[in-house]
Amino acid sequence: MALSGLLMTGAAFGQVTPPATGTAPAPAAPAPPPAVPTPAKSAPYGGGMKINISPDGSKYVRLMLWTQVFARYNENNTGTLRAPNQPKESQIDFGIRRSRMVLLAQLNPRFLIYTHLGINNQNAVSGGVSPTADGKKPQFFIHEAVTEYKVNKYLNLGAGLHYYNGISRLSSASTTSILPIDLPLTNFPTIDALDQFARWIGVYAKGRIGKFDYRVSMSDPFLTNLPTNAAYVAGGVQTGNPLGLGVTSATGINTGTNTAQYNPQNTSHVYQGYFSYNFLEPEANLLPYTQGSYLGTKRVFSVGAGFMFNKEGMYSRPTSSTVALSTLTPGADLYAAVPTDKHDIKLFGVDAFYDAPLDTTSRTAITLYGVYYNYNFGPNYVRFVGAENPGYGAAALRGNAVPQSGTGGVFYGQVGLVMPKNLLGPKARLQPYVAYQHANYEGLKTSTGDTKGVNIVDAGLNVLLDGHNAKVTFNYRPRPDFTNVNDVQYRPEITLQTQVFL
């Protein structure tokens, strides 16, 4: 029956309807051609490539990539080698200052996970697997790996390998929006000594209450990578410098130098905090990175203060400390045989940041930043660092190294101006800048006993092709060469940087 019904229905639909009588209808008007799409204007770039995994976008994965490449002329510090036993007064070199990526995800409004990976400071000489021997195969390592939980609108708690530093705004700076060509590095006073490239394994809390922002953290110090020479070896290097804290006379008496170094036996937690008040527009605080320049897109005026504390993070030997090496037996424990003084690491900073548009018609903007650091690492400590160093070997003053940190006071300031639009046509914008650092480290003394100040100037120009997402930077630095602290020479360092941030 069902089959018969279907056949009857099909027969009914299959009947031909006779044509209607009368005049045929006019043919339909032709469809208009499709409109040519207008080229879309370049939209302001957000915080990375976002992939929504929920319809409302509350669950997502985001990827950020950036690379900064240097081409540089450098007049080296006195005595620099370019290869084994190959002195080099100056050279043009090329390198990758940074190549990084951040992958973050929120699968719930209360939970955040992100990982930051990359390389730094690779050139033909340094930055490789053997960083003071060659630049081959740089270590691609984890900078950050964090999980975070939102307790309420005032408090977030996190843990992992984190970048929630104290001391200053620049101590957690974004490297994609730096105003000058680079950070002063003084803002990372313990970089790769107690930390992993300015990152720490620990826990942190952060949040915002009204216009007040805070971040605090407690972390483990990494074991220092400085040589310790813990066991005495007759005739070995330890006889000349037990624990890296003394010098030996011809009679075999080792005397302390009264210069602090990182304590290899440091097991105390590192405590950090940074607190700021923003008088104008709030800044994003989903991730730890602070903006270097907003290029006139926000009005920000923030003042802050911060600290870092590590109990007995340093040790030293006073010049009154003497050890007769002839009384030591091979294999003796130098930590027990050589008396040392322990020193707490106490670092403080206070800063102010102002970034605002000047004229909305011409789209000019100004960026101002200033910070004062007070660092205490123990007596006479000073450390030399050269970013993407073009000099060969492990000598502290090779290549482009400058006094990076030490016991004493430091002022650092920068000013930048986004010039009126259309100076270079409708696409590019110009942002000239100047940065200046003055430091007094007690470990840099002349033969007369006077402290020798450190003065570092950077002057340059950002060519903003697409904001910070595509820019070219030209920088000039008359770099102080402290090979002879009594006669500091200033060496030219000229750098061209290209940056792409997606």
MOPE-V391365 format. One line per field, one symbol per residue. phi: phi as a letter, one per 30 degrees, with the letter a starting at -180 (. if undefined). Layout:
phi = ???
//
This chain:
phi = .ddddddddddddddcdddddjddddddddddddddddeddddedddjdccdcbedidcabbbbbabbccbbcbdddeidccaehbdbdaacbbacdabbabbbabcaeccbbabbblbbhcbdcbjdecdccacdhdddbddbbbcbbddadcbbcbakdcbddciadddbddccbddddaddiddcdcehcccchicbclbbbblbbicccbabbbbdddddcddchdcdbdiddddcaehibbbcdddicccdchbdbdddcdbddccbabbbbcdcddcdbdcddcddachidbcbbbcaaaabbbdhdbbabddddbbddddccejddddddcdbccbddbbbabbbbbbadcbdddhdabbbbbbccbcbcjdidabcbbdhddcdjcedcdhcdbdcaldlcbcbbbbbbddedidcjdcdbcbdabbbbbbbcddcbdddjddcdcbbcbbabcccdaiddbbbbcbbbdddccecddbdcccdbcbcccbbbc
//
